[in-house]
Amino acid sequence: MKYNFKINNPHQHFIEISAEFSVNDRSTISLNLPSWRPGRYELGNFAKNVKDLIVKDNLGSILNFTKTSKDQWLVNTAGVETVIVSYFYYANELNAGSTYLDENQLYVNPINCCLFDVNSIDDECNVYLDLPSDYTVATSLKTTIENHFIAANFHELVDSPFICSNSLKEYQYTSFGVVFHLCFQGEVKPDWKLLIDDFKKFTDYQIEKFGSFPVKEYYFLFQITPYIAYHGVEHQRSTVVLLGPSYDVFKQKYTSLLGVSSHELYHTWNVKGIRPKDMLPYDYCKENYTHMGYVTEGVTTYMGDRTLYESNVFSIKQYFKELETLLLRHFHNDGRKHYSVSESSFDTWLDGYVAGVPGRKVSIYVEGALIALICDARIRQQTNNDFSLHDVIREMYSGSSEVIGYDRQSYQNLLEKISGTSFADIFNDLIYGNKDFNSYLKEAFDFYNWSYLQEPSMNKIWNYGVKANWIEGSFKVFNVLEGGSGANSGLVIDDKIHSVNGYKLNNDLNKWLEYFQNDEIVISFERAGELKRLVLVSPNNNQYFNYKMLNN
């Protein structure tokens, strides 16, 4: 398979793409655009960005085709040797997994925009880039001559994003003989000394824990934006990280830069090197269901921050801040009472990246990370700190680029083998059940001589189990905690609060709630176009609390 990318009028965001496929004596050939991208477990609907698709043979004759699904085309190839498909791909969304074109760069995640022939998925892929003369390319793809790149097969191609521009900033460092490239696109002033020092620490530490690195060269591709942004996507030999605003990347956002980079690097082993058997191999044409997001994303979320702490990149204060965020997100989600993390993992394909209906599900990142913490502490406690979760994940890794599959039973067996104790309660109560985490968290933190404190929030509306944002002249409710006084008073999501005790709000709801905290509080609000009033009952123990980690 051959692909050519060309840019004209980049401000219009359309990439000109052509793809060439061998027919191999078939009377028809089915061409697909991937339905999703690994790393984000939901359907992508990339075909909505395709315009003016034309199919020709190698002599330039137009071939007839039929669209058989939203992202599949069936081409009549009787008597034809080669099919050449040309189309425009609209690339006007910038995130860590998207494809984007403007006057400053061509950024491609091939999984979004490269058609493929299922029967040729293991064949070599060639990529040709028609670029301005002053552009350079940052990618893990192997290059032969200028702007010509080769992937061993389609799997490697779609796992190899590339950034092309005349403003790339790059630095390198080496860890255990592996060359790591740090490539920045966008307005940013990297502190290279700080960056290299910290990145080398956590890179060295992760490689040491696994014993080897599965590839010889690795690229951190950073997309830096002038606006607030945070996103990362893993690949076998690279990662893309989106972060902004520019002026904070090496200031207040620097901890986020470290966190997401460590997380994505850990994915080189966990997901790219070991993966649920349900997802071996990836099927790009449909959903790839698994219950095991608590390992793929949960363990990675935990280990991303844990390795920063253990490698002395994060202080204990910084690490505690990450744990506090996990605790807050866990206890603020009513879904923990209704749906297990394993069920929520299966349903990422349904609504995994949006809030969904109130209290229906949990996060594989949050719950998975806390479960990983609980498992890690149990292993360390049972083995007098001789072993840890590091040893479990390391044993699952092949030591090479070979991808190893696992399932629930093999993962549980390995936890129990290394720890010498049962994990049945954790699997039954927390992973495949929805029991309360408190006692398990207390036991885990006790082992480290840590604890956490639950504190009422200074954000007064949280005391009522309500979260609301000031939007267009009122406070719009976006979350209501089950059993909280707000819910007991009758507030629901999407209510728009206008006044407290007859006083019109001006982005000062908390001030008025504090002022009237010893009085009866009557709020007026709008619901579905109707104006209503209710008495806000006093706060109870069902609140949106804050959580503070303590080092005892």
Secondary structure, 3 states (H helix, E strand, C coil): CEEEEEECCHHHCEEEEEEEEECCCCCEEEEECCCEECCEEEECCHHHHEEEEEEEECCCCECCEEEEECCEEEEECCCCCEEEEEEEEECECCCCCCCEECCCEEEECHHHHCCEEHHHCCCCEEEEEECCCCCEEEECCEECCCCEEEECCHHHHCCCCEEEECCCEEEEEEECCEEEEEEEECCCCCCHHHHHHHHHHHHHHHHHHHCCCCCCEEEEEEEECCCCEEEEEECCCEEEEEEECHHHCCCCCHHHHHHHHHHHHHCCCECCCEEEHHHCCCCCCCCCCCCCHHHHHHHHHHHHHHHHHHCCCCCHHHHHHHHHHHHHHHHCCHHHHCCCHHHHHHCHHHHCCCCCCCCCCCCCCHHHHHHHHHHHHHHHHHCCCCCCHHHHHHHHCCCCCCCEEECHHHHHHHHHHHHCCCCHHHHHHHHCCCCCCHHHHHHHHHHHCEEEEEECCCCHHHHCCEEEEEECCEEEEEEECCCCHHHHHCCCCCCEEEEECCEECCCCHHHHHHHCCCCCEEEEEEECCEEEEEEECCCCCCCCCEEEEEEC
